[in-house]
């Protein structure tokens, strides 16, 4: 039996930056390989010490799922320790379409939005994934690989999963910032990526007032539009009307997504 471990790695990121990635490998049998979930905001996934906003406690979620179903997954957390605007830029793809800035957003704030989500996508797929698969007991193949994120990370997760349906079989898209884009451009981008084989989409939003209520409205509209053309049985939409835009809410919903993803295996 192999004990669980949390391994800290360092990668070169675009523009010469160094990027921390932590990999949690749960307790497993000798020779056993496990499905893997790649996740944004790795600093918030494993413990309170590294997070300014609270932890998702993914280690505990994996252990609990093992007790329930006998299944477990490796969690790969890709850190973002930059400023809020740097994080937004990193997890916001440009190619989806035109931005719809709030009318009261100052010009200087608009000028700070420089979307770089395509670079993050390439980093995950071409740098992080090959290294993780080479170093850890990952069960390889599309059916064993998922992506998950929240807020801007939920948007990036949606972009990456739909851009690579041959790589990811599931995506946990939590409180995604879909409202950043022109609606027609956004739906056009989605329909341009639909194929016969698509990843299982777990769309989630809370409904609390403020930002989360706006996200909830656009998430529900997106879900309704997807229902018409997405493969049957591959879309699940969960709305929690009282839930806020925060780690405590995403921690709870991750447990459900983890179970659903592992049930696909």
MITORRO-30818 format. One record per residue (C-alpha): x, y, z; residue in one letter. Coordinates in steps of 0.2 Angstrom, whole numbers. Example, Ala and Ser with C-alpha at 12.3 -4.5 7.8 and 13.67 -1.06 7.14 Angstrom:
% MITORRO-30818
{{62; -22; 39}; 'A'},
{{68; -5; 36}; 'S'},
END
This chain:
% MITORRO-30818
{{0; 0; 0}; 'X'},
{{6; 17; -5}; 'X'},
{{3; 32; 7}; 'X'},
{{-5; 48; 1}; 'X'},
{{6; 62; -4}; 'X'},
{{5; 80; -8}; 'X'},
{{20; 85; -20}; 'X'},
{{25; 102; -25}; 'X'},
{{32; 105; -42}; 'X'},
{{38; 121; -51}; 'X'},
{{36; 124; -70}; 'X'},
{{41; 138; -81}; 'X'},
{{26; 148; -87}; 'X'},
{{24; 160; -102}; 'X'},
{{34; 176; -100}; 'X'},
{{47; 168; -89}; 'X'},
{{37; 166; -74}; 'X'},
{{38; 152; -62}; 'X'},
{{22; 142; -58}; 'X'},
{{18; 131; -43}; 'X'},
{{8; 115; -46}; 'X'},
{{4; 104; -32}; 'X'},
{{-1; 85; -35}; 'X'},
{{-11; 76; -22}; 'X'},
{{-10; 57; -24}; 'X'},
{{-22; 47; -12}; 'X'},
{{-17; 31; -3}; 'X'},
{{-17; 17; -16}; 'X'},
{{-12; 0; -19}; 'X'},
{{5; -4; -27}; 'X'},
{{3; -4; -45}; 'X'},
{{-14; 4; -45}; 'X'},
{{-17; 19; -57}; 'X'},
{{-30; 33; -54}; 'X'},
{{-40; 45; -64}; 'X'},
{{-35; 63; -63}; 'X'},
{{-43; 80; -61}; 'X'},
{{-34; 95; -66}; 'X'},
{{-39; 111; -57}; 'X'},
{{-37; 130; -57}; 'X'},
{{-32; 140; -41}; 'X'},
{{-22; 126; -33}; 'X'},
{{-18; 137; -18}; 'X'},
{{-36; 135; -13}; 'X'},
{{-38; 116; -14}; 'X'},
{{-29; 107; -1}; 'X'},
{{-26; 117; 15}; 'X'},
{{-31; 133; 24}; 'X'},
{{-12; 139; 26}; 'X'},
{{-10; 142; 7}; 'X'},
{{-27; 150; 4}; 'X'},
{{-33; 168; 7}; 'X'},
{{-51; 163; 4}; 'X'},
{{-53; 146; 12}; 'X'},
{{-49; 128; 6}; 'X'},
{{-59; 116; -4}; 'X'},
{{-52; 102; 6}; 'X'},
{{-51; 91; -9}; 'X'},
{{-40; 78; 0}; 'X'},
{{-54; 75; 12}; 'X'},
{{-67; 74; -2}; 'X'},
{{-56; 61; -11}; 'X'},
{{-54; 50; 5}; 'X'},
{{-73; 51; 8}; 'X'},
{{-77; 46; -10}; 'X'},
{{-65; 31; -8}; 'X'},
{{-75; 26; 7}; 'X'},
{{-92; 27; -2}; 'X'},
{{-88; 20; -19}; 'X'},
{{-71; 12; -18}; 'X'},
{{-64; 25; -31}; 'X'},
{{-52; 39; -30}; 'X'},
{{-43; 52; -40}; 'X'},
{{-27; 61; -41}; 'X'},
{{-29; 80; -40}; 'X'},
{{-18; 92; -49}; 'X'},
{{-19; 110; -43}; 'X'},
{{-12; 124; -53}; 'X'},
{{-8; 139; -43}; 'X'},
{{-12; 157; -46}; 'X'},
{{-4; 169; -33}; 'X'},
{{-5; 185; -43}; 'X'},
{{-17; 200; -41}; 'X'},
{{-35; 198; -45}; 'X'},
{{-33; 207; -62}; 'X'},
{{-18; 195; -66}; 'X'},
{{-29; 180; -62}; 'X'},
{{-44; 186; -72}; 'X'},
{{-32; 189; -87}; 'X'},
{{-24; 172; -85}; 'X'},
{{-41; 163; -84}; 'X'},
{{-50; 172; -98}; 'X'},
{{-48; 167; -116}; 'X'},
{{-48; 180; -130}; 'X'},
{{-55; 169; -144}; 'X'},
{{-72; 166; -137}; 'X'},
{{-78; 183; -143}; 'X'},
{{-80; 202; -139}; 'X'},
{{-81; 208; -121}; 'X'},
{{-96; 216; -113}; 'X'},
{{-90; 227; -100}; 'X'},
{{-102; 234; -87}; 'X'},
{{-107; 252; -92}; 'X'},
{{-100; 260; -76}; 'X'},
{{-83; 251; -78}; 'X'},
{{-69; 265; -80}; 'X'},
{{-59; 265; -95}; 'X'},
{{-43; 263; -85}; 'X'},
{{-50; 247; -78}; 'X'},
{{-55; 241; -95}; 'X'},
{{-38; 244; -102}; 'X'},
{{-31; 232; -88}; 'X'},
{{-40; 217; -96}; 'X'},
{{-28; 208; -107}; 'X'},
{{-35; 190; -109}; 'X'},
{{-22; 176; -109}; 'X'},
{{-33; 160; -107}; 'X'},
{{-26; 152; -123}; 'X'},
{{-8; 153; -115}; 'X'},
{{-15; 144; -99}; 'X'},
{{-24; 131; -109}; 'X'},
{{-8; 127; -118}; 'X'},
{{2; 127; -102}; 'X'},
{{-10; 114; -95}; 'X'},
{{-11; 102; -110}; 'X'},
{{7; 103; -116}; 'X'},
{{17; 106; -100}; 'X'},
{{8; 101; -85}; 'X'},
{{-1; 85; -91}; 'X'},
{{14; 76; -99}; 'X'},
{{25; 79; -83}; 'X'},
{{11; 73; -71}; 'X'},
{{7; 58; -82}; 'X'},
{{26; 53; -82}; 'X'},
{{29; 56; -64}; 'X'},
{{13; 50; -55}; 'X'},
{{2; 34; -55}; 'X'},
{{-11; 42; -67}; 'X'},
{{-23; 31; -77}; 'X'},
{{-21; 38; -94}; 'X'},
{{-34; 42; -108}; 'X'},
{{-48; 53; -111}; 'X'},
{{-61; 44; -100}; 'X'},
{{-49; 46; -85}; 'X'},
{{-46; 64; -86}; 'X'},
{{-56; 79; -80}; 'X'},
{{-54; 98; -78}; 'X'},
{{-62; 109; -64}; 'X'},
{{-62; 127; -59}; 'X'},
{{-73; 141; -52}; 'X'},
{{-77; 159; -57}; 'X'},
{{-64; 164; -70}; 'X'},
{{-57; 146; -67}; 'X'},
{{-74; 139; -71}; 'X'},
{{-74; 149; -88}; 'X'},
{{-56; 143; -92}; 'X'},
{{-61; 125; -87}; 'X'},
{{-76; 127; -99}; 'X'},
{{-65; 134; -113}; 'X'},
{{-51; 120; -111}; 'X'},
{{-63; 105; -110}; 'X'},
{{-73; 111; -125}; 'X'},
{{-57; 115; -135}; 'X'},
{{-50; 97; -131}; 'X'},
{{-65; 85; -131}; 'X'},
{{-52; 72; -136}; 'X'},
{{-42; 74; -120}; 'X'},
{{-56; 78; -106}; 'X'},
{{-71; 67; -102}; 'X'},
{{-78; 78; -89}; 'X'},
{{-78; 97; -83}; 'X'},
{{-83; 104; -67}; 'X'},
{{-88; 122; -72}; 'X'},
{{-92; 131; -56}; 'X'},
{{-99; 149; -56}; 'X'},
{{-92; 153; -73}; 'X'},
{{-89; 171; -78}; 'X'},
{{-98; 168; -95}; 'X'},
{{-106; 186; -93}; 'X'},
{{-90; 194; -99}; 'X'},
{{-94; 190; -117}; 'X'},
{{-106; 196; -130}; 'X'},
{{-120; 183; -130}; 'X'},
{{-121; 180; -148}; 'X'},
{{-102; 178; -149}; 'X'},
{{-102; 166; -134}; 'X'},
{{-115; 155; -141}; 'X'},
{{-107; 155; -158}; 'X'},
{{-91; 149; -150}; 'X'},
{{-99; 135; -141}; 'X'},
{{-109; 129; -157}; 'X'},
{{-93; 129; -167}; 'X'},
{{-85; 116; -155}; 'X'},
{{-99; 104; -153}; 'X'},
{{-95; 87; -159}; 'X'},
{{-103; 69; -157}; 'X'},
{{-92; 65; -142}; 'X'},
{{-91; 79; -129}; 'X'},
{{-86; 79; -111}; 'X'},
{{-98; 77; -97}; 'X'},
{{-102; 95; -92}; 'X'},
{{-107; 99; -73}; 'X'},
{{-113; 117; -73}; 'X'},
{{-115; 125; -56}; 'X'},
{{-120; 142; -49}; 'X'},
{{-126; 149; -33}; 'X'},
{{-140; 162; -33}; 'X'},
{{-135; 174; -20}; 'X'},
{{-136; 193; -23}; 'X'},
{{-123; 202; -32}; 'X'},
{{-110; 194; -44}; 'X'},
{{-117; 176; -41}; 'X'},
{{-134; 181; -46}; 'X'},
{{-128; 188; -63}; 'X'},
{{-117; 172; -65}; 'X'},
{{-132; 161; -61}; 'X'},
{{-143; 170; -74}; 'X'},
{{-131; 167; -88}; 'X'},
{{-127; 150; -82}; 'X'},
{{-145; 145; -83}; 'X'},
{{-147; 153; -101}; 'X'},
{{-131; 143; -107}; 'X'},
{{-138; 127; -100}; 'X'},
{{-155; 129; -108}; 'X'},
{{-146; 133; -125}; 'X'},
{{-135; 118; -123}; 'X'},
{{-149; 106; -119}; 'X'},
{{-155; 108; -137}; 'X'},
{{-139; 102; -145}; 'X'},
{{-127; 94; -132}; 'X'},
{{-126; 75; -132}; 'X'},
{{-140; 67; -121}; 'X'},
{{-135; 63; -103}; 'X'},
{{-119; 73; -104}; 'X'},
{{-125; 89; -96}; 'X'},
{{-130; 92; -78}; 'X'},
{{-135; 109; -71}; 'X'},
{{-135; 112; -52}; 'X'},
{{-142; 129; -45}; 'X'},
{{-141; 132; -27}; 'X'},
{{-152; 148; -24}; 'X'},
{{-144; 153; -7}; 'X'},
{{-126; 149; -11}; 'X'},
{{-113; 163; -12}; 'X'},
{{-98; 166; -24}; 'X'},
{{-85; 158; -12}; 'X'},
{{-74; 143; -9}; 'X'},
{{-85; 136; 5}; 'X'},
{{-99; 134; -9}; 'X'},
{{-87; 126; -22}; 'X'},
{{-80; 114; -9}; 'X'},
{{-97; 107; -6}; 'X'},
{{-101; 105; -25}; 'X'},
{{-84; 98; -29}; 'X'},
{{-89; 82; -19}; 'X'},
{{-104; 79; -30}; 'X'},
{{-94; 82; -46}; 'X'},
{{-80; 71; -40}; 'X'},
{{-93; 57; -37}; 'X'},
{{-101; 60; -55}; 'X'},
{{-84; 60; -64}; 'X'},
{{-78; 44; -55}; 'X'},
{{-95; 35; -59}; 'X'},
{{-90; 38; -77}; 'X'},
{{-75; 27; -75}; 'X'},
END
